[in-house]
């Protein structure tokens, strides 16, 4: 097992999704943060 994961560190996913039924458009965005709440990376994608 990787020592970083076994040391009890955590990451948190904040995710927001949206779907527009009439146009059949969908999108998702989110932020990944460490256990201190510091930003690691974010994403935005149209599906």
C-alpha positions as CSV (number, residue, x, y, z in Angstrom):
1,X,0.0,0.0,0.0
2,X,1.2,3.5,-0.8
3,X,2.6,5.2,2.3
4,X,0.8,8.5,1.5
5,X,-2.6,6.8,1.7
6,X,-1.8,4.7,4.7
7,X,-0.7,7.8,6.7
8,X,-4.4,8.9,6.9
9,X,-4.3,11.8,4.5
10,X,-7.6,12.7,2.8
11,X,-8.8,14.5,-0.2
12,X,-12.2,16.1,-0.7
13,X,-14.3,16.4,-3.9
14,X,-16.7,19.3,-4.3
15,X,-18.8,18.6,-7.4
16,X,-21.5,20.4,-9.2
17,X,-23.5,19.0,-12.1
18,X,-26.1,20.5,-14.4
19,X,-28.4,19.0,-17.1
20,X,-30.7,21.0,-19.4
21,X,-33.3,18.6,-20.5
22,X,-34.7,20.5,-23.5
23,X,-31.3,20.9,-25.2
24,X,-29.9,17.7,-23.8
25,X,-26.7,19.5,-22.6
26,X,-24.9,18.5,-19.5
27,X,-21.9,19.8,-17.6
28,X,-19.9,19.0,-14.5
29,X,-17.4,21.0,-12.6
30,X,-15.6,20.5,-9.3
31,X,-12.7,21.2,-7.0
32,X,-10.3,18.7,-5.3
33,X,-8.9,19.9,-1.9
34,X,-6.6,18.3,0.6
35,X,-7.3,17.7,4.3
36,X,-6.5,21.3,5.1
37,X,-8.9,22.7,2.5
38,X,-6.1,23.8,0.2
39,X,-6.9,23.7,-3.5
40,X,-5.2,20.8,-5.4
41,X,-7.0,21.1,-8.8
42,X,-10.3,21.9,-10.4
43,X,-12.1,20.8,-13.6
44,X,-14.9,21.8,-15.9
45,X,-16.3,19.5,-18.6
46,X,-19.2,19.6,-21.0
47,X,-20.7,16.1,-21.6
